[in-house]
Amino acid sequence: MRGAIAKKSTLEGEWRPVFKDRAGAWSLLLNKDPESKARTVAVKYTKGWEVLESLHDGTVEVLVLEGQFQVGPIVYGPGDYFCVPGGVTHGPERALTDVRILVVSHGPLTPGP
């Protein structure tokens, strides 16, 4: 039987770099299903952070909490939600300001391509 996570703090949690070789993006794991590899992650980017393309195995849902985040031609702000089905290449992605987002992946969250 799985246990429940009662509380995780995005203010006091251990934020880790998303990429070892690239500054400007940090993540905080909030929940993980060891069987499906699904995850809920808080992510923050500094203004100017950019990646040309992303591709993930599972569907990824994103809720923008703070800042302005651009994916392709669309700019998302606080309260905006978007969903990318698994196997769909998306991007480029740019942090137009400092950004905080909530990411829910329905499968492995693998940056790519």
N, CA and C atoms as an extended XYZ file, in Angstrom:
339
Properties=species:S:1:pos:R:3:atomname:S:1:resname:S:1:resid:I:1 pbc="F F F"
N         0.848       -1.187        0.000 N   MET     1
C         0.000        0.000        0.000 CA  MET     1
C         0.886        1.239        0.000 C   MET     1
N         0.522        2.206       -0.802 N   ARG     2
C         1.288        3.442       -0.879 CA  ARG     2
C         0.897        4.390        0.233 C   ARG     2
N         1.863        5.179        0.672 N   GLY     3
C         1.595        6.199        1.673 CA  GLY     3
C         1.257        7.520        1.021 C   GLY     3
N         0.742        8.414        1.787 N   ALA     4
C         0.394        9.751        1.291 CA  ALA     4
C         1.443       10.744        1.764 C   ALA     4
N         1.720       11.701        0.912 N   ILE     5
C         2.607       12.790        1.302 CA  ILE     5
C         1.727       13.879        1.890 C   ILE     5
N         1.949       14.195        3.146 N   ALA     6
C         1.092       15.152        3.827 CA  ALA     6
C         1.432       16.585        3.461 C   ALA     6
N         2.737       16.885        3.345 N   LYS     7
C         3.100       18.272        3.088 CA  LYS     7
C         4.499       18.345        2.505 C   LYS     7
N         4.647       19.177        1.489 N   LYS     8
C         5.953       19.531        0.946 CA  LYS     8
C         5.931       21.029        0.729 C   LYS     8
N         6.991       21.690        1.077 N   SER     9
C         7.058       23.137        0.948 CA  SER     9
C         7.918       23.548       -0.241 C   SER     9
N         7.367       24.390       -1.108 N   THR    10
C         8.162       24.914       -2.211 CA  THR    10
C         9.024       26.089       -1.747 C   THR    10
N         8.792       26.571       -0.532 N   LEU    11
C         9.609       27.648        0.019 CA  LEU    11
C        10.837       27.108        0.730 C   LEU    11
N        10.700       25.946        1.379 N   GLU    12
C        11.793       25.403        2.175 CA  GLU    12
C        12.374       24.121        1.581 C   GLU    12
N        11.851       23.676        0.449 N   GLY    13
C        12.299       22.417       -0.139 CA  GLY    13
C        13.677       22.511       -0.767 C   GLY    13
N        14.203       21.344       -1.134 N   GLU    14
C        15.528       21.258       -1.735 CA  GLU    14
C        15.415       21.333       -3.260 C   GLU    14
N        15.602       22.529       -3.799 N   TRP    15
C        15.553       22.755       -5.237 CA  TRP    15
C        16.853       22.250       -5.855 C   TRP    15
N        16.743       21.555       -6.985 N   ARG    16
C        17.914       21.000       -7.663 CA  ARG    16
C        17.974       21.500       -9.100 C   ARG    16
N        19.181       21.687       -9.625 N   PRO    17
C        19.296       22.100      -11.036 CA  PRO    17
C        18.649       21.065      -11.948 C   PRO    17
N        17.931       21.539      -12.964 N   VAL    18
C        17.316       20.632      -13.935 CA  VAL    18
C        18.396       20.033      -14.831 C   VAL    18
N        19.340       20.874      -15.249 N   PHE    19
C        20.430       20.436      -16.118 CA  PHE    19
C        21.757       20.643      -15.395 C   PHE    19
N        22.600       19.631      -15.378 N   LYS    20
C        23.894       19.733      -14.701 CA  LYS    20
C        24.827       20.715      -15.394 C   LYS    20
N        24.671       20.852      -16.707 N   ASP    21
C        25.592       21.680      -17.483 CA  ASP    21
C        25.013       23.041      -17.878 C   ASP    21
N        23.884       23.398      -17.273 N   ARG    22
C        23.215       24.633      -17.698 CA  ARG    22
C        22.461       25.270      -16.538 C   ARG    22
N        22.780       26.511      -16.228 N   ALA    23
C        22.129       27.220      -15.123 CA  ALA    23
C        20.800       27.819      -15.569 C   ALA    23
N        19.970       28.182      -14.580 N   GLY    24
C        18.745       28.922      -14.869 CA  GLY    24
C        17.457       28.153      -14.703 C   GLY    24
N        17.541       26.839      -14.410 N   ALA    25
C        16.334       26.027      -14.236 CA  ALA    25
C        16.526       25.105      -13.044 C   ALA    25
N        15.548       25.129      -12.119 N   TRP    26
C        15.585       24.293      -10.920 CA  TRP    26
C        14.262       23.577      -10.752 C   TRP    26
N        14.308       22.405      -10.137 N   SER    27
C        13.078       21.652       -9.891 CA  SER    27
C        13.040       21.161       -8.451 C   SER    27
N        11.819       20.950       -7.995 N   LEU    28
C        11.565       20.416       -6.660 CA  LEU    28
C        10.533       19.304       -6.816 C   LEU    28
N        10.948       18.067       -6.562 N   LEU    29
C        10.050       16.927       -6.681 CA  LEU    29
C         9.022       16.971       -5.560 C   LEU    29
N         7.742       16.955       -5.920 N   LEU    30
C         6.662       16.971       -4.938 CA  LEU    30
C         6.059       15.586       -4.739 C   LEU    30
N         6.018       14.803       -5.815 N   ASN    31
C         5.443       13.464       -5.727 CA  ASN    31
C         5.947       12.641       -6.906 C   ASN    31
N         6.090       11.327       -6.673 N   LYS    32
C         6.557       10.429       -7.735 CA  LYS    32
C         5.908        9.069       -7.548 C   LYS    32
N         5.432        8.495       -8.645 N   ASP    33
C         4.888        7.141       -8.635 CA  ASP    33
C         5.975        6.215       -9.184 C   ASP    33
N         6.544        5.353       -8.333 N   PRO    34
C         7.642        4.507       -8.795 CA  PRO    34
C         7.244        3.509       -9.881 C   PRO    34
N         5.979        3.171       -9.959 N   GLU    35
C         5.531        2.205      -10.972 CA  GLU    35
C         5.398        2.850      -12.351 C   GLU    35
N         4.675        3.949      -12.442 N   SER    36
C         4.421        4.584      -13.744 CA  SER    36
C         5.463        5.638      -14.104 C   SER    36
N         6.292        6.044      -13.130 N   LYS    37
C         7.277        7.127      -13.285 CA  LYS    37
C         6.615        8.493      -13.424 C   LYS    37
N         5.303        8.573      -13.140 N   ALA    38
C         4.609        9.863      -13.147 CA  ALA    38
C         5.170       10.733      -12.026 C   ALA    38
N         5.164       12.046      -12.233 N   ARG    39
C         5.719       12.968      -11.242 CA  ARG    39
C         4.910       14.251      -11.190 C   ARG    39
N         4.955       14.875      -10.027 N   THR    40
C         4.491       16.243       -9.856 CA  THR    40
C         5.704       17.025       -9.385 C   THR    40
N         6.025       18.096      -10.127 N   VAL    41
C         7.264       18.828       -9.891 CA  VAL    41
C         6.983       20.333       -9.939 C   VAL    41
N         7.555       21.071       -9.000 N   ALA    42
C         7.587       22.528       -9.096 CA  ALA    42
C         8.874       22.884       -9.827 C   ALA    42
N         8.784       23.819      -10.761 N   VAL    43
C         9.952       24.215      -11.551 CA  VAL    43
C        10.042       25.728      -11.553 C   VAL    43
N        11.270       26.229      -11.473 N   LYS    44
C        11.459       27.674      -11.614 CA  LYS    44
C        12.587       27.938      -12.599 C   LYS    44
N        12.372       28.989      -13.394 N   TYR    45
C        13.332       29.416      -14.413 CA  TYR    45
C        13.674       30.881      -14.182 C   TYR    45
N        14.910       31.245      -14.481 N   THR    46
C        15.281       32.659      -14.454 CA  THR    46
C        14.959       33.277      -15.812 C   THR    46
N        14.718       34.572      -15.794 N   LYS    47
C        14.433       35.309      -17.028 CA  LYS    47
C        15.521       35.022      -18.048 C   LYS    47
N        15.089       34.720      -19.273 N   GLY    48
C        16.020       34.452      -20.355 CA  GLY    48
C        16.320       32.979      -20.572 C   GLY    48
N        15.902       32.122      -19.638 N   TRP    49
C        16.132       30.689      -19.823 CA  TRP    49
C        15.401       30.229      -21.069 C   TRP    49
N        16.023       29.349      -21.851 N   GLU    50
C        15.411       28.913      -23.106 CA  GLU    50
C        15.868       27.500      -23.463 C   GLU    50
N        14.971       26.759      -24.066 N   VAL    51
C        15.295       25.471      -24.672 CA  VAL    51
C        14.550       25.431      -26.009 C   VAL    51
N        15.227       24.935      -27.049 N   LEU    52
C        14.635       24.969      -28.376 CA  LEU    52
C        13.477       23.994      -28.546 C   LEU    52
N        13.633       22.768      -28.056 N   GLU    53
C        12.580       21.766      -28.193 CA  GLU    53
C        12.547       20.882      -26.961 C   GLU    53
N        11.370       20.320      -26.678 N   SER    54
C        11.216       19.316      -25.636 CA  SER    54
C        10.367       18.189      -26.178 C   SER    54
N        10.642       16.993      -25.697 N   LEU    55
C         9.881       15.812      -26.075 CA  LEU    55
C         9.845       14.901      -24.857 C   LEU    55
N         8.649       14.523      -24.424 N   HIS    56
C         8.492       13.676      -23.248 CA  HIS    56
C         7.691       12.435      -23.626 C   HIS    56
N         7.980       11.324      -22.937 N   ASP    57
C         7.288       10.069      -23.225 CA  ASP    57
C         5.814       10.136      -22.866 C   ASP    57
N         5.496       10.742      -21.708 N   GLY    58
C         4.117       10.810      -21.248 CA  GLY    58
C         3.531       12.200      -21.413 C   GLY    58
N         2.227       12.295      -21.292 N   THR    59
C         1.547       13.590      -21.334 CA  THR    59
C         2.041       14.457      -20.185 C   THR    59
N         2.229       15.750      -20.461 N   VAL    60
C         2.701       16.701      -19.459 CA  VAL    60
C         1.698       17.840      -19.357 C   VAL    60
N         1.266       18.132      -18.115 N   GLU    61
C         0.370       19.251      -17.848 CA  GLU    61
C         1.140       20.308      -17.069 C   GLU    61
N         0.925       21.571      -17.430 N   VAL    62
C         1.659       22.670      -16.805 CA  VAL    62
C         0.690       23.765      -16.374 C   VAL    62
N         0.872       24.256      -15.156 N   LEU    63
C         0.137       25.403      -14.638 CA  LEU    63
C         1.161       26.471      -14.278 C   LEU    63
N         1.031       27.647      -14.875 N   VAL    64
C         1.948       28.746      -14.580 CA  VAL    64
C         1.503       29.403      -13.278 C   VAL    64
N         2.423       29.466      -12.324 N   LEU    65
C         2.134       30.060      -11.017 CA  LEU    65
C         2.554       31.523      -10.953 C   LEU    65
N         3.725       31.833      -11.512 N   GLU    66
C         4.252       33.203      -11.512 CA  GLU    66
C         5.029       33.438      -12.798 C   GLU    66
N         4.962       34.653      -13.306 N   GLY    67
C         5.794       35.051      -14.430 CA  GLY    67
C         5.148       34.831      -15.783 C   GLY    67
N         5.950       35.063      -16.813 N   GLN    68
C         5.518       34.933      -18.205 CA  GLN    68
C         6.384       33.875      -18.870 C   GLN    68
N         5.741       32.855      -19.433 N   PHE    69
C         6.423       31.714      -20.014 CA  PHE    69
C         5.892       31.508      -21.419 C   PHE    69
N         6.776       31.457      -22.410 N   GLN    70
C         6.371       31.307      -23.803 CA  GLN    70
C         6.720       29.915      -24.303 C   GLN    70
N         5.734       29.255      -24.909 N   VAL    71
C         5.931       27.960      -25.539 CA  VAL    71
C         5.466       28.107      -26.976 C   VAL    71
N         6.406       27.987      -27.923 N   GLY    72
C         6.076       28.264      -29.316 CA  GLY    72
C         5.618       29.706      -29.422 C   GLY    72
N         4.522       29.982      -30.123 N   PRO    73
C         4.054       31.363      -30.274 CA  PRO    73
C         3.164       31.863      -29.133 C   PRO    73
N         2.847       30.996      -28.166 N   ILE    74
C         1.876       31.350      -27.128 CA  ILE    74
C         2.577       31.751      -25.838 C   ILE    74
N         2.157       32.883      -25.267 N   VAL    75
C         2.684       33.345      -23.983 CA  VAL    75
C         1.669       32.998      -22.896 C   VAL    75
N         2.170       32.359      -21.841 N   TYR    76
C         1.348       31.952      -20.707 CA  TYR    76
C         1.736       32.782      -19.494 C   TYR    76
N         0.747       33.124      -18.675 N   GLY    77
C         0.978       33.884      -17.454 CA  GLY    77
C         0.342       33.195      -16.267 C   GLY    77
N         0.390       33.825      -15.112 N   PRO    78
C        -0.154       33.222      -13.895 CA  PRO    78
C        -1.597       32.752      -14.081 C   PRO    78
N        -1.829       31.498      -13.706 N   GLY    79
C        -3.164       30.914      -13.835 CA  GLY    79
C        -3.399       30.202      -15.145 C   GLY    79
N        -2.508       30.374      -16.120 N   ASP    80
C        -2.676       29.704      -17.414 CA  ASP    80
C        -2.203       28.258      -17.336 C   ASP    80
N        -2.892       27.399      -18.087 N   TYR    81
C        -2.640       25.962      -18.107 CA  TYR    81
C        -2.411       25.542      -19.547 C   TYR    81
N        -1.494       24.601      -19.734 N   PHE    82
C        -1.388       23.956      -21.037 CA  PHE    82
C        -1.007       22.497      -20.859 C   PHE    82
N        -1.302       21.704      -21.886 N   CYS    83
C        -1.094       20.265      -21.848 CA  CYS    83
C        -0.437       19.840      -23.156 C   CYS    83
N         0.593       19.000      -23.049 N   VAL    84
C         1.269       18.477      -24.226 CA  VAL    84
C         1.183       16.951      -24.179 C   VAL    84
N         0.533       16.334      -25.175 N   PRO    85
C         0.440       14.876      -25.192 CA  PRO    85
C         1.821       14.231      -25.309 C   PRO    85
N         1.970       13.046      -24.755 N   GLY    86
C         3.226       12.316      -24.861 CA  GLY    86
C         3.616       12.106      -26.309 C   GLY    86
N         4.909       12.211      -26.583 N   GLY    87
C         5.414       11.989      -27.927 CA  GLY    87
C         5.319       13.181      -28.851 C   GLY    87
N         4.815       14.313      -28.372 N   VAL    88
C         4.676       15.510      -29.204 CA  VAL    88
C         5.832       16.478      -28.895 C   VAL    88
N         6.595       16.828      -29.914 N   THR    89
C         7.676       17.800      -29.742 CA  THR    89
C         7.058       19.179      -29.607 C   THR    89
N         7.533       19.943      -28.626 N   HIS    90
C         7.016       21.296      -28.415 CA  HIS    90
C         8.176       22.240      -28.115 C   HIS    90
N         7.940       23.506      -28.384 N   GLY    91
C         8.962       24.517      -28.134 CA  GLY    91
C         9.035       25.464      -29.317 C   GLY    91
N         9.933       26.398      -29.289 N   PRO    92
C        10.861       26.645      -28.197 CA  PRO    92
C        10.139       27.147      -26.945 C   PRO    92
N        10.820       27.003      -25.804 N   GLU    93
C        10.290       27.459      -24.527 CA  GLU    93
C        11.205       28.544      -23.995 C   GLU    93
N        10.594       29.661      -23.535 N   ARG    94
C        11.380       30.793      -23.040 CA  ARG    94
C        10.747       31.376      -21.787 C   ARG    94
N        11.596       31.703      -20.836 N   ALA    95
C        11.142       32.435      -19.648 CA  ALA    95
C        11.287       33.920      -19.958 C   ALA    95
N        10.161       34.604      -20.152 N   LEU    96
C        10.192       36.037      -20.464 CA  LEU    96
C        10.460       36.865      -19.214 C   LEU    96
N        10.180       36.276      -18.052 N   THR    97
C        10.471       36.852      -16.737 CA  THR    97
C        10.934       35.683      -15.875 C   THR    97
N        11.255       35.934      -14.614 N   ASP    98
C        11.438       34.806      -13.703 CA  ASP    98
C        10.099       34.078      -13.637 C   ASP    98
N        10.134       32.746      -13.665 N   VAL    99
C         8.918       31.940      -13.793 CA  VAL    99
C         8.909       30.817      -12.768 C   VAL    99
N         7.705       30.517      -12.241 N   ARG   100
C         7.464       29.311      -11.445 CA  ARG   100
C         6.275       28.587      -12.046 C   ARG   100
N         6.430       27.278      -12.289 N   ILE   101
C         5.354       26.479      -12.858 CA  ILE   101
C         5.183       25.193      -12.049 C   ILE   101
N         4.007       24.608      -12.159 N   LEU   102
C         3.719       23.300      -11.591 CA  LEU   102
C         3.573       22.344      -12.766 C   LEU   102
N         4.335       21.246      -12.747 N   VAL   103
C         4.336       20.276      -13.843 CA  VAL   103
C         3.834       18.943      -13.321 C   VAL   103
N         2.840       18.384      -14.007 N   VAL   104
C         2.341       17.044      -13.703 CA  VAL   104
C         2.598       16.194      -14.942 C   VAL   104
N         3.440       15.164      -14.780 N   SER   105
C         3.729       14.281      -15.912 CA  SER   105
C         3.037       12.937      -15.690 C   SER   105
N         2.463       12.424      -16.753 N   HIS   106
C         1.768       11.131      -16.694 CA  HIS   106
C         2.668       10.078      -17.340 C   HIS   106
N         3.809        9.899      -16.762 N   GLY   107
C         4.816        8.990      -17.279 CA  GLY   107
C         6.178        9.613      -17.030 C   GLY   107
N         7.226        9.005      -17.558 N   PRO   108
C         8.571        9.540      -17.323 CA  PRO   108
C         8.698       10.979      -17.814 C   PRO   108
N         9.339       11.794      -17.008 N   LEU   109
C         9.574       13.192      -17.385 CA  LEU   109
C        11.021       13.290      -17.834 C   LEU   109
N        11.200       13.084      -19.118 N   THR   110
C        12.533       13.046      -19.688 CA  THR   110
C        12.729       14.237      -20.601 C   THR   110
N        13.675       15.120      -20.306 N   PRO   111
C        13.905       16.243      -21.200 CA  PRO   111
C        14.484       15.743      -22.517 C   PRO   111
N        14.182       16.447      -23.553 N   GLY   112
C        14.714       16.026      -24.847 CA  GLY   112
C        14.426       17.085      -25.876 C   GLY   112
N        14.655       16.850      -27.114 N   PRO   113
C        15.189       15.586      -27.639 CA  PRO   113
C        16.652       15.419      -27.370 C   PRO   113
